[in-house]
């Protein structure tokens, strides 16, 4: 069962997750989605199966707001967007049990743990 949950979460984080490693050891692993209930469920699975602490969901984008994407596209949000944040102390557990299949995200995760 744990392998199935890990695969589900890995796919979710590959598609909707982002990891940032900045100056002064600032590290952020977030999962974004417009479905607040999905984020609550992901948070539950992270804690229950892998003892990964997270916070949220927090409102990121309100419906109707203008959004600028990293690829330069500017659009209007159709729905409210939310995110959960994985606590820095849980990054190693995330790496051990879930990780990313996307190479650049996995490399950033490793950098965040070091």
N, C-alpha and C positions, 0 to 999 in steps of 0.2 A: 504494500500500500504506500509506503514512504517513497519508493522509487517513482510511483505514478504521480504522487503529489509533487515531487521534485521536478519531474518532467513538465507538469502543468505550469508550475511557477517559473521554470526556466523559459518556457515559451512566452509566458506573459511578460517577463522582464526583458527578454530579447526584443519583443515587439514594442512595449510601452515603457520600458525602464530607461533611466539614464544615470550615468555615474560621472561625478566631477571630482577631480583632485586638484586642489589649488594651493596657494601659498600658505605657509604656516600650518601645514598638515590639515587644512580644511578639506573634509571628505564628505560627499553627499551621494547617497544612492537613493533614488526616488522611483516610484512607479506612478505613472499618470493614467487617468482614464476618465471618461464622462459618466461611467456607471459607478456610483458611489458604493452600491451594495457589493459589487465585484471587489473593490478595494478593501472593504470591511472583511469579506471572505478571505482574500489573499492574506490579510493581516492575521486573521485567525489561524490559517494554515501554517504560516511562518512560525507563529508562536507554538502551536500545538505539536507540530512534527519536528521542528528544528530548533526550538528555543531561540528564535530570532526576534529581537525587540524592535518594534516600529511605532511610529506616532501617526496620528491623522485618522481619517482623511481630512485634508484641508482644502478649502476652495482656492483654486489657482486662477481660473478664468470664468467670468460670468457670461452667460448667454448674451449675445449681441455685441460683445466687446471685440475690438479690433486686435487680431493676433498676428505677430510677426514670427514666422518659422525660421529655423537655422538655414534653410536652403534659399531664403530670400522672399518666399511667398508671403504675401499679406492677405489675410482673410478675416471674415467675421465669424466668431464662434457661434455655432448653432445651439450648443448646449453648455451647461455649466461643466467645467473641468476640475477634477480633484486630483490630489496626489497623497501618497503615504511616503514616509521617510524612514529608511532603515537606519537605526542608530549605529554610530561608528563602532561601538563595542561588539556589534553583531556581524560586522563585515567578514570576519574570519569564518564564522559559522555559515554565512551565506556562500562563501567561496567553497568550503568543504562539501556542503550538501546540495547546493543548487548551481551556482555559477552561471556563466553565459556561454552560449554556443557561438555568438558573434565575437570574433577574435579581438577586435579593438576594444570592445567593452570588457572582455575578460582581462586584457592587458591593463586597462585602467583600474580594474578591481584589484589586481595583484599589486599595482603601484600604490593603491590606497591602503593596502594592508601593511606594506613594508614600513 
